[in-house]
Amino acid sequence: MKPRRVRLVAAVIVFALLLVPVIGVLMSCARPEDGRPRSLSGAEAERLALVRFINYESRTAAVRAAVPSASGIVVLDGRIDFVSHLGYAAMRTEGRNDAASAGLLQWSPEVLAFRAGAGQLAVDPVPGNGWQVRPMQRAGNELDTALTLLVDLAADRPDNAELLRQSSARWLRADRVGEVPVDVFEGPLEPGKDANGRLRYWVGGNGRLHRLEARTGAGETPAMIDLKPGAAPITPIAAIRA
């Protein structure tokens, strides 16, 4: 190969090598989010920090949930009062039709009341009789764990966004709940729990929580909870009010 051609080829190779990092930068700027979990940005930490406060400000929400349990998947359809820490829902257990598989629930963090009977709805007026009452179980019961979580999803002030950003909380992906675009966040790892115990939050652009995923037991399937603001207030029965 002639010297002049050799120099020309060498110059082309050097020029191409110089372009590689430039092209890489341009492509990384142009492509959309790659979807891999990552740490929270400052704006995302602010939104996640608002979730519990927005629930408190809204006061009530309609709730639909599917909670895996030892007796089957328990389906809930009702409402939550975040400020008074009260819940009221119709329940049924998939694949079962015995007396204990369906009915009404009312609960607080300390007490659970059950009124057996299929076909009941969590509407007003609340039935005044037929309730069986027991203390809420703190551990080992998937349904009680989910119910307690639901009435503890609010706070009268935002969480600390800077601490959330510095924690193990992560952005997981973009998603939709119905027609609402959301981001899915994984909450911080709690002391003494493994990574499977983290909560996952489907949060809208304004910080409102639309869906929650929680592992309430040792099984592989998490509880899935959908929330919609603006439900009617709850009138507690005497056993819950006491």
Salt bridges, closest charged atoms under 4 A:
GLU33 OE1 - ARG38 NH2 3.46
ASP34 OD2 - ARG36 NH2 2.58
GLU44 OE1 - ARG38 NH1 2.85
ASP77 OD2 - ARG64 NE 3.87
ASP81 OD2 - ARG59 NE 3.33
ASP98 OD2 - ARG96 NH2 2.64
ASP124 OD2 - ARG79 NH2 3.29
ASP144 OD2 - ARG134 NH1 2.77
ASP156 OD1 - ARG157 NE 3.17
ASP159 OD2 - ARG52 NE 3.49
ASP175 OD2 - ARG173 NE 3.96
ASP183 OD2 - ARG47 NH1 2.93
GLU186 OE1 - ARG170 NH2 2.67
GLU186 OE1 - ARG198 NH1 3.29
GLU186 OE2 - ARG200 NE 3.15
GLU190 OE1 - LYS193 NZ 3.53
GLU213 OE2 - ARG200 NH1 3.92
ASP226 OD1 - ARG211 NE 2.59
